[in-house]
């Protein structure tokens, strides 16, 4: 159940207040993904090879489906839910991780397991295969490297906190992000740290980082999108998004950077980090990178839609599913493929957005998922006027106080007290108001956008 927030004022039953009196704060470490439960939902980015599409599901299964006949080729059951771990295929072997802490190597012709390796925590990343080894990260804070042929551990590298990071290789170095707020550059030959770059909060990348002309681009839960030099680890620029962080992967096309944010805004930026335009959706964008195909931009959203935009940020069409779309959209021979939280894999016509077919997983019960913004809380700054008498004259003294929504008996079933008290390295005092629960209207720092699907051009 959502609150009826407006843009000019926020209304709470018997009272209302100016939007300037509302601010959003991050109250604890982002842990939403670790609370996801069993169900038929699809969050894993699919892969197509030789007419077969491969993807994982929160029902513990990896599926292989013929894209022409729409028939299941095989399925393989893992020992845990498969959330953001997308398959990687190399030499006819599919590698995928799960919340059981296991990385599985599966023969794509037979659907049978070749080997598996058990890490010390949940695996929620896309594995990297490079130089005869498989690289992946785990909730236990380690980057693991195991032999591609038999799964024997070669070495591991430890960070300071949990990891949901798909390792990325560039010029012999491995790049990973950690919930300790650091981007790490690790030498692939020695497993030694080359450098680290410090941000203000968790870094989560469900798919490989974008690296373009020696610059790595990534977002963090401190509300910035970063551009960092891969050789030196020095910041090139940063771009501020909303108040709910970033955990999607940007892409570059024709020297334009496209990025979706958890504040529900899809951004087009120059390679210098300047905003070109923005497009407002109805919920968080946490996909594994938008698709650019024939001059059009496709991406999924937590509001259940897949959006198709032109290069000017104008909507061409949208396709609605019955669940959030957290997977990336992929294209094959003019057909788009993606998974939805509604327990289906979809195939759409890329030109029209019309559905061609859908494939149901083993159960149509959606996996339980906490609200998108549960690690954030809204605070209300209120002003009281205290009259004090001085002789025959009186004056009003202005006193500013801060109170939480709990002062007004507004509660959520997901509200919990956190033991984490994190402080950002960056200034987060700028007051901004955005919806606290999924599906509410959002507000951004420098302009107001009144309706979903609107496109705003930024002045030059």
C-alpha positions in Angstrom: 0.0 0.0 0.0 1.5 3.3 -1.1 1.4 6.8 0.3 -0.3 9.5 -1.6 2.6 11.8 -2.2 2.3 14.7 -4.6 4.9 16.8 -6.3 4.1 20.2 -4.8 3.2 19.0 -1.4 3.3 15.7 0.4 0.0 14.8 2.0 -0.3 12.6 5.1 -3.9 12.4 6.2 -4.6 15.4 8.3 -1.5 17.4 7.3 0.6 18.4 4.4 4.1 19.8 3.9 6.3 21.4 1.3 8.5 19.1 -0.7 11.5 21.0 0.5 10.8 19.6 4.0 11.3 15.9 2.9 14.6 14.1 2.4 15.6 10.5 1.7 18.4 8.8 3.6 20.1 5.5 3.2 19.5 3.8 6.5 21.5 0.5 6.1 23.5 -1.6 3.7 21.7 -2.7 0.6 20.6 -6.3 1.2 17.4 -6.6 -0.8 18.7 -9.3 -3.1 19.6 -11.7 -0.2 15.9 -11.7 0.9 14.5 -13.0 -2.4 12.7 -16.3 -2.1 11.8 -19.3 -4.3 9.5 -18.9 -7.3 9.3 -19.1 -11.1 10.5 -15.5 -11.7 13.2 -14.9 -14.3 15.9 -12.3 -13.6 18.8 -14.0 -15.3 19.9 -12.4 -18.6 19.4 -15.0 -21.4 22.1 -16.2 -23.9 21.3 -17.6 -27.4 23.6 -20.1 -29.2 22.7 -22.2 -32.3 19.0 -21.6 -32.0 18.7 -22.4 -28.3 18.1 -19.8 -25.6 19.6 -20.5 -22.1 18.6 -18.8 -18.9 18.2 -19.3 -15.1 15.2 -19.0 -12.9 14.4 -18.5 -9.2 12.9 -22.0 -9.3 16.5 -23.3 -9.1 16.5 -24.4 -12.8 18.6 -23.6 -15.8 16.6 -23.9 -19.0 17.5 -24.6 -22.6 14.6 -23.7 -25.0 14.4 -23.9 -28.8 13.6 -20.4 -30.0 11.9 -21.8 -33.2 9.7 -24.5 -31.7 9.4 -22.8 -28.3 9.9 -26.3 -26.8 12.1 -27.1 -23.8 15.3 -28.8 -24.8 16.5 -29.6 -21.3 16.5 -28.2 -17.8 19.1 -28.6 -15.0 18.3 -28.2 -11.4 20.9 -26.3 -9.2 21.0 -26.2 -5.4 19.7 -22.7 -5.1 17.7 -19.9 -6.7 19.3 -18.2 -9.7 18.7 -14.5 -9.5 21.1 -12.2 -11.4 23.6 -14.9 -12.3 23.5 -15.1 -16.1 25.0 -18.0 -18.1 28.3 -17.8 -19.8 29.0 -20.4 -22.6 32.5 -21.4 -23.7 33.5 -24.6 -25.6 29.9 -26.0 -25.3 30.0 -25.7 -21.5 27.6 -23.4 -19.7 28.8 -21.8 -16.5 26.3 -20.4 -14.0 26.1 -19.6 -10.3 23.3 -19.8 -7.7 22.3 -18.9 -4.2 23.4 -22.4 -3.1 26.9 -21.0 -3.3 27.7 -23.3 -6.3 29.1 -22.6 -9.7 27.9 -25.2 -12.2 29.5 -26.3 -15.4 26.9 -27.9 -17.7 27.3 -29.5 -21.1 24.9 -27.6 -23.4 24.3 -30.6 -25.6 23.2 -33.0 -22.9 22.2 -30.8 -20.0 24.4 -32.8 -17.7 26.8 -31.4 -15.2 30.5 -31.6 -15.9 31.7 -30.3 -12.6 30.7 -27.9 -9.8 32.6 -25.8 -7.2 31.2 -24.7 -3.9 32.1 -21.2 -2.7 31.6 -19.8 0.8 28.5 -17.8 0.0 25.7 -17.1 -2.5 26.8 -16.5 -6.1 24.9 -13.7 -7.9 27.1 -12.7 -10.9 27.8 -13.7 -14.4 30.9 -15.8 -14.6 33.9 -14.8 -16.7 35.8 -17.4 -18.7 39.4 -16.2 -19.5 42.7 -17.9 -20.0 41.5 -21.4 -19.2 39.9 -20.3 -15.9 36.4 -19.3 -14.6 36.2 -16.1 -12.5 33.3 -15.3 -10.3 32.5 -13.5 -7.0 30.5 -14.5 -3.9 28.6 -13.0 -1.0 31.6 -14.2 1.2 33.6 -11.4 -0.3 36.0 -13.4 -2.5 36.8 -13.3 -6.2 37.3 -17.0 -7.1 39.4 -18.4 -10.0 38.9 -22.1 -10.8 40.1 -24.3 -13.6 37.8 -24.3 -16.6 38.1 -28.0 -17.2 37.7 -29.5 -13.8 36.7 -26.8 -11.4 39.7 -27.0 -9.2 40.5 -23.7 -7.4 43.5 -21.8 -8.7 43.5 -18.8 -6.4 41.2 -16.3 -4.7 41.2 -12.6 -3.9 39.5 -11.1 -0.9 37.7 -7.8 -0.7 36.3 -6.1 2.4 32.6 -7.1 2.1 30.0 -9.0 0.2 30.1 -9.0 -3.6 27.6 -9.0 -6.4 30.0 -8.3 -9.2 30.6 -9.9 -12.6 34.3 -9.9 -13.1 35.5 -8.0 -16.2 38.9 -8.5 -17.9 40.8 -5.7 -19.7 44.4 -5.8 -20.8 45.3 -8.6 -18.4 43.6 -7.1 -15.4 40.4 -8.1 -13.6 37.9 -5.5 -12.4 35.4 -6.2 -9.7 33.2 -4.1 -7.4 32.5 -4.8 -3.7 29.9 -3.8 -1.1 32.9 -2.2 0.8 32.5 0.6 -1.7 35.7 -0.1 -3.7 36.3 -0.8 -7.4 39.3 -3.2 -7.5 41.8 -3.7 -10.3 43.5 -7.1 -9.8 46.4 -8.4 -11.9 45.3 -11.5 -13.7 48.7 -13.2 -13.5 49.6 -12.7 -9.9 46.2 -12.1 -8.1 47.7 -9.0 -6.6 45.8 -5.7 -6.3 47.0 -3.1 -8.8 44.8 -0.3 -7.4 41.4 0.4 -5.9 39.0 3.3 -6.3 36.9 4.3 -3.4 33.2 5.4 -3.7 30.7 6.3 -1.0 28.6 3.1 -0.9 28.1 -0.4 -2.3 29.0 -1.3 -5.9 26.9 -3.9 -7.6 27.2 -4.9 -11.2 25.2 -7.9 -12.3 26.9 -8.1 -15.7 30.4 -7.2 -16.9 31.5 -3.6 -16.5 31.5 -1.3 -19.5 35.1 -0.4 -20.5 35.5 1.9 -23.5 38.8 3.5 -24.7 40.5 2.9 -21.4 37.7 4.2 -19.2 35.6 2.0 -17.0 32.0 3.1 -16.3 30.0 2.0 -13.3 27.4 3.1 -10.8 27.2 2.9 -7.0 24.7 3.1 -4.2 26.1 6.6 -3.3 24.0 7.9 -6.3 26.8 8.5 -8.7 27.7 7.1 -12.1 31.5 7.0 -12.4 34.1 7.2 -15.2 37.5 6.0 -14.0 40.8 5.5 -15.9 41.6 1.8 -16.1 45.4 2.3 -15.9 45.7 4.7 -13.0 42.5 4.3 -11.1 41.9 8.0 -11.2 38.4 9.5 -11.5 37.7 11.1 -14.8 34.2 12.3 -13.9 31.1 11.5 -11.9 27.4 12.1 -12.6 24.8 12.4 -9.9 21.5 10.4 -10.3 18.7 10.2 -7.8 18.6 9.2 -4.2 18.2 5.4 -4.5 21.6 4.4 -6.0 22.7 2.6 -9.1 23.2 -1.1 -9.9 22.6 -1.4 -13.6 25.3 -1.5 -16.3 25.5 1.4 -18.9 26.2 1.0 -22.6 27.8 3.3 -25.2 26.5 3.8 -28.7 27.6 6.5 -31.2 29.5 8.2 -28.4 26.4 8.4 -26.2 26.3 6.7 -22.8 22.9 5.2 -21.8 22.2 4.4 -18.2 19.2 3.4 -16.1 19.0 4.4 -12.5 17.1 3.1 -9.5 15.3 6.4 -9.3 13.4 5.4 -12.4 15.1 7.7 -14.8 16.8 6.5 -18.0 19.7 8.9 -18.9 21.5 9.7 -22.1 24.9 11.3 -21.3 27.9 12.6 -23.3 31.2 10.8 -22.9 32.2 13.8 -20.8 29.4 13.1 -18.3 27.0 15.8 -19.4 23.3 15.0 -19.5 21.7 15.1 -23.0 18.2 13.9 -22.1 16.3 11.8 -19.6 13.2 9.6 -19.8 11.0 8.9 -16.8 9.6 5.4 -16.1 7.3 4.2 -13.4 9.8 2.4 -11.2 13.4 1.4 -10.6 15.7 0.4 -13.5 18.1 -2.3 -12.5 18.7 -4.3 -15.7 22.0 -5.6 -16.8 22.5 -3.0 -19.6 20.2 -1.6 -22.2 20.1 -2.9 -25.8 20.8 -0.6 -28.7 19.6 -2.1 -32.0 19.0 -0.3 -35.3 19.0 3.1 -33.7 16.5 2.1 -31.0 17.1 1.7 -27.3 15.4 -1.2 -25.4 15.4 -1.7 -21.6 13.3 -3.3 -18.9 11.9 -1.7 -15.8 10.6 -2.5 -12.4 7.2 -1.2 -13.5 6.8 -4.4 -15.7 7.4 -2.7 -19.0 10.0 -3.1 -21.7 10.5 0.3 -23.3 11.6 1.1 -26.8 12.9 4.7 -27.3 14.5 6.5 -30.3 17.9 8.1 -30.0 16.2 11.4 -29.0 14.7 9.8 -25.9 11.1 9.6 -27.3 9.0 6.6 -26.6 8.2 4.4 -29.6 6.4 1.6 -27.8 6.3 -0.2 -24.5 5.3 -3.8 -23.8 3.7 -4.6 -20.4 4.3 -7.9 -18.5 2.7 -9.0 -15.3 5.9 -8.6 -13.3 9.0 -6.4 -13.0 11.6 -6.8 -15.8 15.1 -6.9 -14.3 16.8 -8.8 -17.1 18.4 -7.2 -20.1 16.7 -7.4 -23.4 18.7 -9.3 -26.0 18.1 -9.5 -29.8 18.4 -12.3 -32.3 17.3 -12.1 -35.9 15.0 -9.2 -35.2 13.4 -10.8 -32.2 13.8 -9.5 -28.6 14.1 -11.9 -25.7 13.9 -11.2 -22.0 12.6 -12.6 -18.7 10.0 -11.2 -16.3 9.2 -11.6 -12.7 5.9 -13.0 -13.8 7.6 -16.4 -14.4 7.9 -16.2 -18.2 10.5 -15.7 -20.8 9.2 -13.5 -23.6 9.9 -13.2 -27.4 8.8 -9.9 -29.0 9.0 -8.4 -32.4 11.7 -5.7 -32.3 9.9 -3.3 -34.6 6.4 -3.4 -33.1 6.8 -4.8 -29.6 4.1 -7.4 -30.3 4.5 -10.6 -28.4 5.5 -13.7 -30.5 5.5 -16.2 -27.7 6.2 -16.8 -24.1 7.7 -19.7 -22.1 6.5 -20.5 -18.6 8.9 -21.8 -15.9 8.1 -24.7 -13.6 5.8 -22.6 -11.4 3.8 -19.5 -12.0 4.2 -18.4 -8.4 6.3 -15.2 -8.3 9.3 -15.2 -6.1 8.8 -13.0 -3.0 10.7 -9.8 -3.3 11.1 -7.0 -0.7 10.3 -3.4 -1.8 12.9 -1.7 -4.0 13.7 1.1 -1.5 13.5 -0.7 1.8 17.1 0.3 2.8 16.1 4.0 2.4 13.9 6.0 4.7 12.1 9.3 4.3 12.6 12.0 6.9 10.6 15.1 7.5 12.2 18.3 8.6 9.6 20.4 10.4 9.8 23.9 11.8 8.3 25.0 15.0 7.9 28.6 16.2 8.6 29.2 19.9 7.4 32.5 21.3 9.6 33.9 24.0 8.8 37.1 25.9 11.5 39.6 26.6 10.1 42.4 28.8 7.2 44.1 26.9 8.3 42.8 23.5 7.9 39.4 21.9 9.8 37.7 19.2 9.5 34.4 17.4 12.5 32.0 17.4 12.7 29.5 14.6 13.8 26.1 15.5 14.4 23.3 13.0 13.8 19.7 14.0 14.0 16.4 12.2 11.4 13.6 12.6 10.8 10.4 10.9 7.6 9.2 9.4 7.1 7.1 12.5 6.1 10.3 14.4 3.0 10.3 12.3 2.2 6.6 12.8 2.9 5.6 9.2 4.3 2.1 9.2 5.5 -0.4 6.6 5.5 -4.2 7.1 9.0 -4.2 5.7 10.4 -1.6 8.1 13.2 -2.9 10.2 15.8 -1.3 12.5 19.2 -1.6 11.0 22.5 -2.3 12.8 24.3 -0.6 9.9 25.1 3.1 10.2 27.0 4.0 7.1 28.4 7.4 6.4 29.1 8.4 2.8 32.4 9.9 1.7 30.4 12.4 -0.2 27.9 15.1 0.7 24.5 13.6 0.8 22.7 16.5 2.5 21.0 17.7 -0.6 17.3 17.3 0.0 15.4 15.3 -2.6 12.1 13.6 -2.5 11.3 10.4 -4.2 8.7 7.6 -3.7 9.5 5.2 -0.9 7.6 2.2 -2.2 7.5 0.7 -5.7 5.1 2.2 -8.2 5.0 5.7 -6.7 5.8 8.9 -8.6 9.4 9.9 -8.4 11.0 13.3 -8.2 14.5 14.3 -9.3 16.8 17.0 -8.1 16.7 19.6 -10.9 13.4 19.3 -12.5 9.9 17.9 -12.0 8.4 15.3 -14.4 4.7 14.9 -14.1 3.9 11.6 -15.8 5.5 8.2 -16.7 6.7 8.0 -20.2 7.7 11.6 -20.5 10.9 12.7 -22.2 12.7 15.8 -21.0 15.4 17.5 -23.1 18.0 19.3 -21.1 19.0 22.8 -22.1 22.5 23.1 -23.7 
